[in-house]
């Protein structure tokens, strides 16, 4: 059971690292008028990145310095998958809007 718990946390960490890399690449690719953002939008993009990194730190802390159970591992693993799904939906939505506005 311990192997399953730590495997789920390790997979969650890997997925969160992937999410952070995907988010950074996506943010850097947004250089147009529609999604580039200054001021408020820029603050929101940086805040989202900081929160993703904070969540990754939580995963690592739980994995190394805590005694996780199956429920905690499931929540962490599911949370990383949820973030991946939401990021994918966000990316597709932005690209669909850009294709519609800038054909």
N, C-alpha and C positions, 0 to 999 in steps of 0.2 A: 504494500500500500504506500509506503514511503517513496518508493521509486515512482509510482504514478503521480503522487503529489508534486514531487520536485520536477518531474518531467513536464507536468502541466505548467508550472511556474516558469521553467526554462523556455518552453515554447511561447508562453506569454511574453517573456522578455524579448525573444527573437522577433516576435510579431510587432512588439512596440518599437523596437529599433527600426524595423522595416517601415512602420508607420511614420516615425520621425523623419527618416530619410525621404520617404515619399512626400511628406508635407513640405519639407525644405525645398525639394526639387520643384514641387508644384508652386510654392510661393515665389521662388526665383523666376519661374517661367511667366509669371503674371506681370508683364511690363506694358500693358496697354491701358487705355483710358477707362475701360469698363471695370477692370479688376486690379489695377496697379495700386491704387489707394494711397492716400496721404493722410496724415493726421489720425483721425479716429479709426479708419480701416487698418492703417499700419499698426496702431496700438493693439487692435484686436488680433491681427496676424501674429504679432510677437507674443501676446498673452497666450494664444493657443499653443504656440511652440513651447513656451515655458511650462505650461500645464502638461503637455505631452512628456517633456523631460522629467517633470516632477512625478508623474505617474510611473515612468520607467524607474526612477529612483525608489519609489515605493515597492515595485516588484522586486528589485534587487535587495532592498532592505528586508522584505519578508522572506526572501529565499535564503539569505545568509544569516540574519540576526533574529529570526523568529522561529517559532515552532508551528508551522502552518498545518492545517487539517485539510481534508478533502473539499470541504465547502469553500474555504478561503482560496484554495488552488483553482477551484471551478469558477469562482467569481473573477479572479484575476485573469484566467485564460479566456473566459467569456467576454470580459471587458476589453481585452486586446483585440479580439475578433470583432466586437461591436465597433470599436474605433476604426478598424480597417474597413468595415462595411460603410460607416458614415463618411469616411474620407473618400471612398470610391464613389459614393453617391454624390458627394459635393463636387468632385472632379468632373464627373460626367455632366452634372447640372451646369457648371460653369462653362464647359466646352460646348454644350448644346446651346446655351444662351449666346455665346460668342459666335457660333456658326450661324445663328438666326439673325443676330444684329449686324455682324460683319461677314456677309456671304462670300 
